[in-house]
Amino acid sequence: MSQKEVVAKHIQDIIQARKDFFDELDKIVPKIGSTDVFDFDSCEDKNLKQIYAKFYPYDYAIRKLLPLVYDKFGVKFNV
């Protein structure tokens, strides 16, 4: 497997893990009105807000880094 293929695989794994996280959050945390904003105050498990708060900076950092990785290794995704 080439280095580009390895990088592409790791990126796909990151994207899938992020999707899985948000799919699960979507199931258990309602949204505010017709927005994409989570309404943590109205969900039963108040710890979810703390979990999301810990996850978000990581997710944001990864999303900022990925375009540089795409460019460096010539990886293209339809994301």
PyMOL Python script that loads the backbone (N, CA, C, O; Angstrom):
from pymol import cmd

cmd.read_pdbstr("""\
ATOM      1  N   MET A   1       0.850  -1.169   0.000  1.00  0.00           N
ATOM      2  CA  MET A   1       0.000   0.000   0.000  1.00  0.00           C
ATOM      3  C   MET A   1       0.901   1.239   0.000  1.00  0.00           C
ATOM      4  O   MET A   1       1.848   1.332   0.781  1.00  0.00           O
ATOM      5  N   SER A   2       0.594   2.179  -0.880  1.00  0.00           N
ATOM      6  CA  SER A   2       1.406   3.395  -0.964  1.00  0.00           C
ATOM      7  C   SER A   2       1.125   4.309   0.236  1.00  0.00           C
ATOM      8  O   SER A   2       0.138   4.144   0.953  1.00  0.00           O
ATOM      9  N   GLN A   3       2.020   5.269   0.425  1.00  0.00           N
ATOM     10  CA  GLN A   3       1.842   6.221   1.528  1.00  0.00           C
ATOM     11  C   GLN A   3       0.545   7.011   1.344  1.00  0.00           C
ATOM     12  O   GLN A   3      -0.166   7.288   2.309  1.00  0.00           O
ATOM     13  N   LYS A   4       0.254   7.365   0.116  1.00  0.00           N
ATOM     14  CA  LYS A   4      -0.986   8.090  -0.182  1.00  0.00           C
ATOM     15  C   LYS A   4      -2.203   7.250   0.202  1.00  0.00           C
ATOM     16  O   LYS A   4      -3.160   7.771   0.776  1.00  0.00           O
ATOM     17  N   GLU A   5      -2.172   5.971  -0.109  1.00  0.00           N
ATOM     18  CA  GLU A   5      -3.287   5.083   0.229  1.00  0.00           C
ATOM     19  C   GLU A   5      -3.438   4.918   1.739  1.00  0.00           C
ATOM     20  O   GLU A   5      -4.554   4.855   2.257  1.00  0.00           O
ATOM     21  N   VAL A   6      -2.311   4.850   2.437  1.00  0.00           N
ATOM     22  CA  VAL A   6      -2.348   4.734   3.908  1.00  0.00           C
ATOM     23  C   VAL A   6      -2.966   6.000   4.505  1.00  0.00           C
ATOM     24  O   VAL A   6      -3.831   5.925   5.378  1.00  0.00           O
ATOM     25  N   VAL A   7      -2.514   7.161   4.026  1.00  0.00           N
ATOM     26  CA  VAL A   7      -3.060   8.430   4.517  1.00  0.00           C
ATOM     27  C   VAL A   7      -4.548   8.511   4.204  1.00  0.00           C
ATOM     28  O   VAL A   7      -5.338   8.912   5.059  1.00  0.00           O
ATOM     29  N   ALA A   8      -4.936   8.137   3.001  1.00  0.00           N
ATOM     30  CA  ALA A   8      -6.349   8.168   2.614  1.00  0.00           C
ATOM     31  C   ALA A   8      -7.179   7.268   3.524  1.00  0.00           C
ATOM     32  O   ALA A   8      -8.280   7.645   3.925  1.00  0.00           O
ATOM     33  N   LYS A   9      -6.676   6.109   3.848  1.00  0.00           N
ATOM     34  CA  LYS A   9      -7.383   5.174   4.728  1.00  0.00           C
ATOM     35  C   LYS A   9      -7.554   5.768   6.126  1.00  0.00           C
ATOM     36  O   LYS A   9      -8.633   5.685   6.713  1.00  0.00           O
ATOM     37  N   HIS A  10      -6.491   6.364   6.652  1.00  0.00           N
ATOM     38  CA  HIS A  10      -6.581   6.970   7.981  1.00  0.00           C
ATOM     39  C   HIS A  10      -7.579   8.141   7.990  1.00  0.00           C
ATOM     40  O   HIS A  10      -8.339   8.308   8.944  1.00  0.00           O
ATOM     41  N   ILE A  11      -7.568   8.934   6.937  1.00  0.00           N
ATOM     42  CA  ILE A  11      -8.521  10.043   6.839  1.00  0.00           C
ATOM     43  C   ILE A  11      -9.953   9.504   6.773  1.00  0.00           C
ATOM     44  O   ILE A  11     -10.849  10.038   7.427  1.00  0.00           O
ATOM     45  N   GLN A  12     -10.164   8.459   5.991  1.00  0.00           N
ATOM     46  CA  GLN A  12     -11.499   7.861   5.913  1.00  0.00           C
ATOM     47  C   GLN A  12     -11.946   7.349   7.279  1.00  0.00           C
ATOM     48  O   GLN A  12     -13.118   7.477   7.634  1.00  0.00           O
ATOM     49  N   ASP A  13     -11.026   6.770   8.044  1.00  0.00           N
ATOM     50  CA  ASP A  13     -11.349   6.293   9.388  1.00  0.00           C
ATOM     51  C   ASP A  13     -11.747   7.454  10.303  1.00  0.00           C
ATOM     52  O   ASP A  13     -12.692   7.334  11.083  1.00  0.00           O
ATOM     53  N   ILE A  14     -11.029   8.576  10.209  1.00  0.00           N
ATOM     54  CA  ILE A  14     -11.349   9.761  11.011  1.00  0.00           C
ATOM     55  C   ILE A  14     -12.731  10.291  10.638  1.00  0.00           C
ATOM     56  O   ILE A  14     -13.540  10.602  11.512  1.00  0.00           O
ATOM     57  N   ILE A  15     -12.994  10.393   9.349  1.00  0.00           N
ATOM     58  CA  ILE A  15     -14.280  10.901   8.881  1.00  0.00           C
ATOM     59  C   ILE A  15     -15.412   9.987   9.329  1.00  0.00           C
ATOM     60  O   ILE A  15     -16.470  10.467   9.738  1.00  0.00           O
ATOM     61  N   GLN A  16     -15.205   8.686   9.257  1.00  0.00           N
ATOM     62  CA  GLN A  16     -16.239   7.734   9.680  1.00  0.00           C
ATOM     63  C   GLN A  16     -16.477   7.807  11.188  1.00  0.00           C
ATOM     64  O   GLN A  16     -17.621   7.759  11.639  1.00  0.00           O
ATOM     65  N   ALA A  17     -15.400   7.921  11.966  1.00  0.00           N
ATOM     66  CA  ALA A  17     -15.544   8.021  13.423  1.00  0.00           C
ATOM     67  C   ALA A  17     -16.312   9.282  13.798  1.00  0.00           C
ATOM     68  O   ALA A  17     -17.148   9.256  14.701  1.00  0.00           O
ATOM     69  N   ARG A  18     -16.034  10.376  13.113  1.00  0.00           N
ATOM     70  CA  ARG A  18     -16.753  11.630  13.361  1.00  0.00           C
ATOM     71  C   ARG A  18     -18.225  11.460  13.025  1.00  0.00           C
ATOM     72  O   ARG A  18     -19.095  11.877  13.789  1.00  0.00           O
ATOM     73  N   LYS A  19     -18.502  10.850  11.885  1.00  0.00           N
ATOM     74  CA  LYS A  19     -19.890  10.619  11.467  1.00  0.00           C
ATOM     75  C   LYS A  19     -20.612   9.747  12.489  1.00  0.00           C
ATOM     76  O   LYS A  19     -21.747  10.040  12.864  1.00  0.00           O
ATOM     77  N   ASP A  20     -19.965   8.689  12.935  1.00  0.00           N
ATOM     78  CA  ASP A  20     -20.572   7.791  13.930  1.00  0.00           C
ATOM     79  C   ASP A  20     -20.881   8.542  15.225  1.00  0.00           C
ATOM     80  O   ASP A  20     -21.941   8.349  15.819  1.00  0.00           O
ATOM     81  N   PHE A  21     -19.955   9.399  15.662  1.00  0.00           N
ATOM     82  CA  PHE A  21     -20.167  10.190  16.870  1.00  0.00           C
ATOM     83  C   PHE A  21     -21.394  11.080  16.728  1.00  0.00           C
ATOM     84  O   PHE A  21     -22.258  11.106  17.604  1.00  0.00           O
ATOM     85  N   PHE A  22     -21.465  11.810  15.617  1.00  0.00           N
ATOM     86  CA  PHE A  22     -22.590  12.724  15.429  1.00  0.00           C
ATOM     87  C   PHE A  22     -23.899  11.980  15.163  1.00  0.00           C
ATOM     88  O   PHE A  22     -24.961  12.459  15.560  1.00  0.00           O
ATOM     89  N   ASP A  23     -23.849  10.838  14.511  1.00  0.00           N
ATOM     90  CA  ASP A  23     -25.065  10.028  14.328  1.00  0.00           C
ATOM     91  C   ASP A  23     -25.634   9.619  15.679  1.00  0.00           C
ATOM     92  O   ASP A  23     -26.844   9.681  15.894  1.00  0.00           O
ATOM     93  N   GLU A  24     -24.760   9.203  16.583  1.00  0.00           N
ATOM     94  CA  GLU A  24     -25.199   8.799  17.923  1.00  0.00           C
ATOM     95  C   GLU A  24     -25.730   9.998  18.708  1.00  0.00           C
ATOM     96  O   GLU A  24     -26.760   9.899  19.376  1.00  0.00           O
ATOM     97  N   LEU A  25     -25.036  11.115  18.627  1.00  0.00           N
ATOM     98  CA  LEU A  25     -25.491  12.319  19.309  1.00  0.00           C
ATOM     99  C   LEU A  25     -26.850  12.771  18.771  1.00  0.00           C
ATOM    100  O   LEU A  25     -27.720  13.192  19.534  1.00  0.00           O
ATOM    101  N   ASP A  26     -27.020  12.678  17.458  1.00  0.00           N
ATOM    102  CA  ASP A  26     -28.303  13.046  16.843  1.00  0.00           C
ATOM    103  C   ASP A  26     -29.455  12.194  17.366  1.00  0.00           C
ATOM    104  O   ASP A  26     -30.588  12.666  17.465  1.00  0.00           O
ATOM    105  N   LYS A  27     -29.167  10.948  17.697  1.00  0.00           N
ATOM    106  CA  LYS A  27     -30.211  10.042  18.193  1.00  0.00           C
ATOM    107  C   LYS A  27     -30.663  10.413  19.605  1.00  0.00           C
ATOM    108  O   LYS A  27     -31.828  10.220  19.953  1.00  0.00           O
ATOM    109  N   ILE A  28     -29.751  10.942  20.417  1.00  0.00           N
ATOM    110  CA  ILE A  28     -30.072  11.104  21.835  1.00  0.00           C
ATOM    111  C   ILE A  28     -30.185  12.547  22.317  1.00  0.00           C
ATOM    112  O   ILE A  28     -30.629  12.791  23.438  1.00  0.00           O
ATOM    113  N   VAL A  29     -29.782  13.514  21.473  1.00  0.00           N
ATOM    114  CA  VAL A  29     -29.876  14.915  21.876  1.00  0.00           C
ATOM    115  C   VAL A  29     -30.760  15.652  20.872  1.00  0.00           C
ATOM    116  O   VAL A  29     -30.461  15.681  19.679  1.00  0.00           O
ATOM    117  N   PRO A  30     -31.853  16.248  21.364  1.00  0.00           N
ATOM    118  CA  PRO A  30     -32.719  17.001  20.445  1.00  0.00           C
ATOM    119  C   PRO A  30     -32.018  18.263  19.953  1.00  0.00           C
ATOM    120  O   PRO A  30     -31.020  18.696  20.528  1.00  0.00           O
ATOM    121  N   LYS A  31     -32.543  18.835  18.901  1.00  0.00           N
ATOM    122  CA  LYS A  31     -32.021  20.081  18.338  1.00  0.00           C
ATOM    123  C   LYS A  31     -32.917  21.237  18.768  1.00  0.00           C
ATOM    124  O   LYS A  31     -34.081  21.045  19.120  1.00  0.00           O
ATOM    125  N   ILE A  32     -32.360  22.422  18.733  1.00  0.00           N
ATOM    126  CA  ILE A  32     -33.119  23.633  19.042  1.00  0.00           C
ATOM    127  C   ILE A  32     -33.876  24.044  17.782  1.00  0.00           C
ATOM    128  O   ILE A  32     -33.277  24.411  16.770  1.00  0.00           O
ATOM    129  N   GLY A  33     -35.200  23.975  17.865  1.00  0.00           N
ATOM    130  CA  GLY A  33     -36.027  24.352  16.719  1.00  0.00           C
ATOM    131  C   GLY A  33     -35.663  23.562  15.481  1.00  0.00           C
ATOM    132  O   GLY A  33     -35.491  22.344  15.532  1.00  0.00           O
ATOM    133  N   SER A  34     -35.547  24.267  14.371  1.00  0.00           N
ATOM    134  CA  SER A  34     -35.187  23.609  13.113  1.00  0.00           C
ATOM    135  C   SER A  34     -33.729  23.887  12.754  1.00  0.00           C
ATOM    136  O   SER A  34     -33.374  23.980  11.579  1.00  0.00           O
ATOM    137  N   THR A  35     -32.893  24.017  13.780  1.00  0.00           N
ATOM    138  CA  THR A  35     -31.468  24.288  13.570  1.00  0.00           C
ATOM    139  C   THR A  35     -30.657  23.003  13.739  1.00  0.00           C
ATOM    140  O   THR A  35     -31.205  21.941  14.035  1.00  0.00           O
ATOM    141  N   ASP A  36     -29.370  23.118  13.550  1.00  0.00           N
ATOM    142  CA  ASP A  36     -28.450  22.011  13.803  1.00  0.00           C
ATOM    143  C   ASP A  36     -27.799  22.123  15.184  1.00  0.00           C
ATOM    144  O   ASP A  36     -26.852  21.398  15.488  1.00  0.00           O
ATOM    145  N   VAL A  37     -28.307  23.027  16.013  1.00  0.00           N
ATOM    146  CA  VAL A  37     -27.736  23.272  17.334  1.00  0.00           C
ATOM    147  C   VAL A  37     -28.335  22.290  18.338  1.00  0.00           C
ATOM    148  O   VAL A  37     -29.554  22.183  18.469  1.00  0.00           O
ATOM    149  N   PHE A  38     -27.461  21.580  19.039  1.00  0.00           N
ATOM    150  CA  PHE A  38     -27.928  20.613  20.029  1.00  0.00           C
ATOM    151  C   PHE A  38     -28.542  21.322  21.231  1.00  0.00           C
ATOM    152  O   PHE A  38     -28.012  22.325  21.710  1.00  0.00           O
ATOM    153  N   ASP A  39     -29.659  20.795  21.712  1.00  0.00           N
ATOM    154  CA  ASP A  39     -30.339  21.330  22.889  1.00  0.00           C
ATOM    155  C   ASP A  39     -30.009  20.446  24.088  1.00  0.00           C
ATOM    156  O   ASP A  39     -30.825  19.629  24.515  1.00  0.00           O
ATOM    157  N   PHE A  40     -28.813  20.622  24.620  1.00  0.00           N
ATOM    158  CA  PHE A  40     -28.359  19.786  25.731  1.00  0.00           C
ATOM    159  C   PHE A  40     -29.189  20.005  26.988  1.00  0.00           C
ATOM    160  O   PHE A  40     -29.321  19.099  27.810  1.00  0.00           O
ATOM    161  N   ASP A  41     -29.745  21.190  27.140  1.00  0.00           N
ATOM    162  CA  ASP A  41     -30.538  21.478  28.338  1.00  0.00           C
ATOM    163  C   ASP A  41     -31.801  20.627  28.417  1.00  0.00           C
ATOM    164  O   ASP A  41     -32.306  20.372  29.510  1.00  0.00           O
ATOM    165  N   SER A  42     -32.316  20.186  27.274  1.00  0.00           N
ATOM    166  CA  SER A  42     -33.555  19.413  27.308  1.00  0.00           C
ATOM    167  C   SER A  42     -33.332  17.894  27.229  1.00  0.00           C
ATOM    168  O   SER A  42     -34.301  17.135  27.224  1.00  0.00           O
ATOM    169  N   CYS A  43     -32.083  17.443  27.170  1.00  0.00           N
ATOM    170  CA  CYS A  43     -31.847  16.000  27.137  1.00  0.00           C
ATOM    171  C   CYS A  43     -31.675  15.463  28.559  1.00  0.00           C
ATOM    172  O   CYS A  43     -31.316  16.194  29.482  1.00  0.00           O
ATOM    173  N   GLU A  44     -31.937  14.192  28.701  1.00  0.00           N
ATOM    174  CA  GLU A  44     -31.896  13.566  30.022  1.00  0.00           C
ATOM    175  C   GLU A  44     -30.491  13.499  30.608  1.00  0.00           C
ATOM    176  O   GLU A  44     -30.304  13.792  31.789  1.00  0.00           O
ATOM    177  N   ASP A  45     -29.520  13.126  29.818  1.00  0.00           N
ATOM    178  CA  ASP A  45     -28.143  12.954  30.306  1.00  0.00           C
ATOM    179  C   ASP A  45     -27.385  14.275  30.184  1.00  0.00           C
ATOM    180  O   ASP A  45     -26.924  14.633  29.100  1.00  0.00           O
ATOM    181  N   LYS A  46     -27.261  14.975  31.265  1.00  0.00           N
ATOM    182  CA  LYS A  46     -26.602  16.287  31.251  1.00  0.00           C
ATOM    183  C   LYS A  46     -25.094  16.174  31.015  1.00  0.00           C
ATOM    184  O   LYS A  46     -24.454  17.167  30.667  1.00  0.00           O
ATOM    185  N   ASN A  47     -24.519  14.993  31.195  1.00  0.00           N
ATOM    186  CA  ASN A  47     -23.094  14.797  30.944  1.00  0.00           C
ATOM    187  C   ASN A  47     -22.758  14.876  29.459  1.00  0.00           C
ATOM    188  O   ASN A  47     -21.600  15.095  29.101  1.00  0.00           O
ATOM    189  N   LEU A  48     -23.733  14.704  28.607  1.00  0.00           N
ATOM    190  CA  LEU A  48     -23.478  14.761  27.168  1.00  0.00           C
ATOM    191  C   LEU A  48     -22.931  16.116  26.745  1.00  0.00           C
ATOM    192  O   LEU A  48     -22.106  16.196  25.835  1.00  0.00           O
ATOM    193  N   LYS A  49     -23.376  17.164  27.388  1.00  0.00           N
ATOM    194  CA  LYS A  49     -22.874  18.501  27.058  1.00  0.00           C
ATOM    195  C   LYS A  49     -21.378  18.582  27.360  1.00  0.00           C
ATOM    196  O   LYS A  49     -20.621  19.173  26.589  1.00  0.00           O
ATOM    197  N   GLN A  50     -20.954  17.996  28.470  1.00  0.00           N
ATOM    198  CA  GLN A  50     -19.533  18.000  28.827  1.00  0.00           C
ATOM    199  C   GLN A  50     -18.729  17.151  27.845  1.00  0.00           C
ATOM    200  O   GLN A  50     -17.618  17.520  27.466  1.00  0.00           O
ATOM    201  N   ILE A  51     -19.288  16.022  27.438  1.00  0.00           N
ATOM    202  CA  ILE A  51     -18.606  15.153  26.472  1.00  0.00           C
ATOM    203  C   ILE A  51     -18.437  15.881  25.145  1.00  0.00           C
ATOM    204  O   ILE A  51     -17.359  15.861  24.551  1.00  0.00           O
ATOM    205  N   TYR A  52     -19.495  16.515  24.690  1.00  0.00           N
ATOM    206  CA  TYR A  52     -19.439  17.270  23.438  1.00  0.00           C
ATOM    207  C   TYR A  52     -18.426  18.410  23.545  1.00  0.00           C
ATOM    208  O   TYR A  52     -17.680  18.663  22.599  1.00  0.00           O
ATOM    209  N   ALA A  53     -18.394  19.091  24.675  1.00  0.00           N
ATOM    210  CA  ALA A  53     -17.452  20.196  24.877  1.00  0.00           C
ATOM    211  C   ALA A  53     -16.008  19.711  24.791  1.00  0.00           C
ATOM    212  O   ALA A  53     -15.139  20.443  24.317  1.00  0.00           O
ATOM    213  N   LYS A  54     -15.746  18.503  25.238  1.00  0.00           N
ATOM    214  CA  LYS A  54     -14.393  17.931  25.151  1.00  0.00           C
ATOM    215  C   LYS A  54     -14.076  17.502  23.718  1.00  0.00           C
ATOM    216  O   LYS A  54     -12.942  17.638  23.258  1.00  0.00           O
ATOM    217  N   PHE A  55     -15.085  16.983  23.017  1.00  0.00           N
ATOM    218  CA  PHE A  55     -14.887  16.477  21.664  1.00  0.00           C
ATOM    219  C   PHE A  55     -14.713  17.607  20.654  1.00  0.00           C
ATOM    220  O   PHE A  55     -13.904  17.490  19.734  1.00  0.00           O
ATOM    221  N   TYR A  56     -15.456  18.692  20.810  1.00  0.00           N
ATOM    222  CA  TYR A  56     -15.488  19.731  19.786  1.00  0.00           C
ATOM    223  C   TYR A  56     -14.116  20.329  19.463  1.00  0.00           C
ATOM    224  O   TYR A  56     -13.801  20.471  18.282  1.00  0.00           O
ATOM    225  N   PRO A  57     -13.281  20.688  20.448  1.00  0.00           N
ATOM    226  CA  PRO A  57     -11.958  21.236  20.089  1.00  0.00           C
ATOM    227  C   PRO A  57     -11.098  20.246  19.290  1.00  0.00           C
ATOM    228  O   PRO A  57     -10.361  20.638  18.386  1.00  0.00           O
ATOM    229  N   TYR A  58     -11.205  18.972  19.635  1.00  0.00           N
ATOM    230  CA  TYR A  58     -10.483  17.931  18.886  1.00  0.00           C
ATOM    231  C   TYR A  58     -10.995  17.888  17.447  1.00  0.00           C
ATOM    232  O   TYR A  58     -10.210  17.889  16.499  1.00  0.00           O
ATOM    233  N   ASP A  59     -12.305  17.850  17.298  1.00  0.00           N
ATOM    234  CA  ASP A  59     -12.916  17.789  15.971  1.00  0.00           C
ATOM    235  C   ASP A  59     -12.528  19.008  15.142  1.00  0.00           C
ATOM    236  O   ASP A  59     -12.197  18.879  13.963  1.00  0.00           O
ATOM    237  N   TYR A  60     -12.567  20.178  15.747  1.00  0.00           N
ATOM    238  CA  TYR A  60     -12.220  21.409  15.047  1.00  0.00           C
ATOM    239  C   TYR A  60     -10.753  21.384  14.592  1.00  0.00           C
ATOM    240  O   TYR A  60     -10.438  21.774  13.468  1.00  0.00           O
ATOM    241  N   ALA A  61      -9.880  20.931  15.461  1.00  0.00           N
ATOM    242  CA  ALA A  61      -8.450  20.854  15.115  1.00  0.00           C
ATOM    243  C   ALA A  61      -8.213  19.890  13.955  1.00  0.00           C
ATOM    244  O   ALA A  61      -7.428  20.180  13.053  1.00  0.00           O
ATOM    245  N   ILE A  62      -8.883  18.762  13.979  1.00  0.00           N
ATOM    246  CA  ILE A  62      -8.752  17.784  12.884  1.00  0.00           C
ATOM    247  C   ILE A  62      -9.256  18.385  11.572  1.00  0.00           C
ATOM    248  O   ILE A  62      -8.613  18.241  10.532  1.00  0.00           O
ATOM    249  N   ARG A  63     -10.406  19.057  11.624  1.00  0.00           N
ATOM    250  CA  ARG A  63     -10.965  19.653  10.406  1.00  0.00           C
ATOM    251  C   ARG A  63     -10.064  20.736   9.840  1.00  0.00           C
ATOM    252  O   ARG A  63     -10.023  20.923   8.624  1.00  0.00           O
ATOM    253  N   LYS A  64      -9.338  21.456  10.694  1.00  0.00           N
ATOM    254  CA  LYS A  64      -8.387  22.461  10.214  1.00  0.00           C
ATOM    255  C   LYS A  64      -7.151  21.807   9.597  1.00  0.00           C
ATOM    256  O   LYS A  64      -6.582  22.333   8.640  1.00  0.00           O
ATOM    257  N   LEU A  65      -6.739  20.679  10.135  1.00  0.00           N
ATOM    258  CA  LEU A  65      -5.536  19.996   9.675  1.00  0.00           C
ATOM    259  C   LEU A  65      -5.750  19.227   8.365  1.00  0.00           C
ATOM    260  O   LEU A  65      -4.858  19.183   7.518  1.00  0.00           O
ATOM    261  N   LEU A  66      -6.904  18.635   8.206  1.00  0.00           N
ATOM    262  CA  LEU A  66      -7.126  17.737   7.065  1.00  0.00           C
ATOM    263  C   LEU A  66      -6.861  18.367   5.700  1.00  0.00           C
ATOM    264  O   LEU A  66      -6.244  17.705   4.866  1.00  0.00           O
ATOM    265  N   PRO A  67      -7.285  19.599   5.414  1.00  0.00           N
ATOM    266  CA  PRO A  67      -6.980  20.158   4.085  1.00  0.00           C
ATOM    267  C   PRO A  67      -5.478  20.206   3.785  1.00  0.00           C
ATOM    268  O   PRO A  67      -5.068  20.017   2.640  1.00  0.00           O
ATOM    269  N   LEU A  68      -4.663  20.459   4.807  1.00  0.00           N
ATOM    270  CA  LEU A  68      -3.212  20.465   4.604  1.00  0.00           C
ATOM    271  C   LEU A  68      -2.702  19.064   4.274  1.00  0.00           C
ATOM    272  O   LEU A  68      -1.817  18.896   3.435  1.00  0.00           O
ATOM    273  N   VAL A  69      -3.262  18.079   4.935  1.00  0.00           N
ATOM    274  CA  VAL A  69      -2.883  16.686   4.675  1.00  0.00           C
ATOM    275  C   VAL A  69      -3.327  16.285   3.272  1.00  0.00           C
ATOM    276  O   VAL A  69      -2.578  15.635   2.543  1.00  0.00           O
ATOM    277  N   TYR A  70      -4.555  16.675   2.892  1.00  0.00           N
ATOM    278  CA  TYR A  70      -5.044  16.383   1.533  1.00  0.00           C
ATOM    279  C   TYR A  70      -4.066  16.929   0.501  1.00  0.00           C
ATOM    280  O   TYR A  70      -3.668  16.220  -0.424  1.00  0.00           O
ATOM    281  N   ASP A  71      -3.681  18.198   0.664  1.00  0.00           N
ATOM    282  CA  ASP A  71      -2.777  18.831  -0.294  1.00  0.00           C
ATOM    283  C   ASP A  71      -1.416  18.148  -0.323  1.00  0.00           C
ATOM    284  O   ASP A  71      -0.869  17.894  -1.396  1.00  0.00           O
ATOM    285  N   LYS A  72      -0.876  17.854   0.841  1.00  0.00           N
ATOM    286  CA  LYS A  72       0.460  17.257   0.930  1.00  0.00           C
ATOM    287  C   LYS A  72       0.531  15.908   0.236  1.00  0.00           C
ATOM    288  O   LYS A  72       1.512  15.601  -0.442  1.00  0.00           O
ATOM    289  N   PHE A  73      -0.513  15.101   0.405  1.00  0.00           N
ATOM    290  CA  PHE A  73      -0.479  13.749  -0.139  1.00  0.00           C
ATOM    291  C   PHE A  73      -1.336  13.577  -1.388  1.00  0.00           C
ATOM    292  O   PHE A  73      -1.446  12.467  -1.908  1.00  0.00           O
ATOM    293  N   GLY A  74      -1.940  14.646  -1.874  1.00  0.00           N
ATOM    294  CA  GLY A  74      -2.741  14.571  -3.099  1.00  0.00           C
ATOM    295  C   GLY A  74      -3.972  13.705  -2.938  1.00  0.00           C
ATOM    296  O   GLY A  74      -4.417  13.062  -3.889  1.00  0.00           O
ATOM    297  N   VAL A  75      -4.516  13.690  -1.745  1.00  0.00           N
ATOM    298  CA  VAL A  75      -5.696  12.870  -1.466  1.00  0.00           C
ATOM    299  C   VAL A  75      -6.935  13.711  -1.754  1.00  0.00           C
ATOM    300  O   VAL A  75      -7.020  14.866  -1.336  1.00  0.00           O
ATOM    301  N   LYS A  76      -7.889  13.131  -2.466  1.00  0.00           N
ATOM    302  CA  LYS A  76      -9.130  13.824  -2.803  1.00  0.00           C
ATOM    303  C   LYS A  76     -10.314  13.042  -2.251  1.00  0.00           C
ATOM    304  O   LYS A  76     -10.390  11.821  -2.389  1.00  0.00           O
ATOM    305  N   PHE A  77     -11.246  13.777  -1.617  1.00  0.00           N
ATOM    306  CA  PHE A  77     -12.475  13.177  -1.103  1.00  0.00           C
ATOM    307  C   PHE A  77     -13.649  14.043  -1.511  1.00  0.00           C
ATOM    308  O   PHE A  77     -13.508  15.249  -1.715  1.00  0.00           O
ATOM    309  N   ASN A  78     -14.791  13.427  -1.625  1.00  0.00           N
ATOM    310  CA  ASN A  78     -16.029  14.163  -1.854  1.00  0.00           C
ATOM    311  C   ASN A  78     -16.729  14.328  -0.519  1.00  0.00           C
ATOM    312  O   ASN A  78     -17.756  13.699  -0.266  1.00  0.00           O
ATOM    313  N   VAL A  79     -16.175  15.173   0.330  1.00  0.00           N
ATOM    314  CA  VAL A  79     -16.723  15.351   1.685  1.00  0.00           C
ATOM    315  C   VAL A  79     -17.372  16.704   1.785  1.00  0.00           C
ATOM    316  O   VAL A  79     -17.898  17.060   2.840  1.00  0.00           O
TER     317      VAL A  79
END
""", "prot")
cmd.dss("prot")
cmd.show_as("cartoon", "prot")
cmd.util.cbc("prot")
cmd.orient("prot")
